[in-house]
Amino acid sequence: TGVTIVLLFKKKFSAAAIKLEWKNLLLVGLLTSAAFVLHMTALSLTYVAYVVALKRMSGMISVFLGYFFLKEANIRQRLLGSVIMFVGVLLIVLF
């Protein structure tokens, strides 16, 4: 809703674009809702630190997917950041 408000004020909100892309918008909404429900379910089933640590690993997964599928540049810098995040996850889980 915040993005919609910003777009309304900047006059970049187009009802025609929404009509054209309604399937994609619906899919994004459903997946976002499912992610929220799964996150809350995971929080109720185990320790919060484990869930948050696992969720933060999505950044590392995104680096690999971006490199292999999108051929993104500067992989060394991003990989270093991912490794640091992974070590942090390990420290949380092990201690």
C-alpha positions in Angstrom: 0.0 0.0 0.0 2.9 2.4 0.6 4.1 2.0 -2.9 0.7 2.7 -4.2 0.5 5.9 -2.2 3.8 7.1 -3.5 2.8 6.4 -7.1 -0.4 8.2 -6.6 1.4 11.3 -5.4 3.9 11.2 -8.3 1.1 10.8 -10.8 2.7 7.5 -12.1 -0.3 5.4 -11.2 -2.0 3.9 -14.2 -5.2 1.9 -14.0 -4.5 0.7 -17.5 -1.2 -0.8 -16.4 -3.0 -2.6 -13.6 -5.6 -4.0 -15.9 -2.8 -5.2 -18.2 -0.7 -6.8 -15.5 -3.4 -8.0 -13.1 -2.3 -11.7 -13.3 1.3 -10.8 -12.3 0.1 -8.6 -9.5 -2.2 -11.3 -8.2 0.6 -13.8 -8.3 2.9 -11.5 -6.4 0.2 -10.8 -3.8 -0.5 -14.5 -3.3 3.2 -15.4 -3.0 3.9 -12.6 -0.6 0.9 -13.7 1.5 2.1 -17.3 1.5 5.6 -16.2 2.5 4.1 -14.3 5.5 2.0 -17.2 6.6 4.9 -19.6 6.3 7.1 -17.3 8.2 4.6 -16.9 11.1 4.1 -20.7 11.1 7.8 -21.3 11.3 8.1 -18.8 14.2 5.5 -20.7 16.1 7.2 -24.1 15.5 10.9 -23.3 16.5 13.2 -20.7 18.0 12.9 -17.2 16.5 16.7 -17.0 16.0 16.7 -20.1 13.8 13.9 -18.8 11.6 15.4 -15.4 11.2 18.8 -16.8 10.5 17.4 -19.1 7.8 15.4 -16.2 6.3 18.5 -14.1 6.2 20.2 -16.7 4.1 17.9 -15.7 1.2 20.4 -13.0 0.4 23.1 -15.6 -0.2 20.8 -17.7 -2.3 19.9 -14.6 -4.4 23.6 -13.9 -5.0 24.1 -17.4 -6.5 20.9 -17.2 -8.5 21.8 -13.8 -9.8 25.3 -15.0 -10.9 24.2 -18.2 -12.6 20.9 -17.1 -14.2 21.4 -13.3 -14.7 25.2 -13.3 -15.2 25.6 -10.4 -12.7 29.0 -8.8 -12.3 31.0 -8.1 -9.2 30.4 -11.6 -7.9 33.4 -11.6 -5.6 32.1 -8.7 -3.5 28.7 -10.2 -3.3 30.0 -13.7 -2.6 32.2 -12.3 0.2 29.2 -10.6 1.8 27.2 -13.9 1.4 30.0 -15.9 3.1 30.0 -13.4 6.0 26.2 -13.8 6.3 26.5 -17.6 6.2 29.1 -17.5 9.0 26.8 -15.4 11.1 24.0 -17.9 10.5 26.3 -20.7 11.6 27.3 -18.8 14.8 23.6 -18.3 15.7 22.7 -21.9 15.1 25.8 -23.4 16.8 25.9 -21.2 19.8 
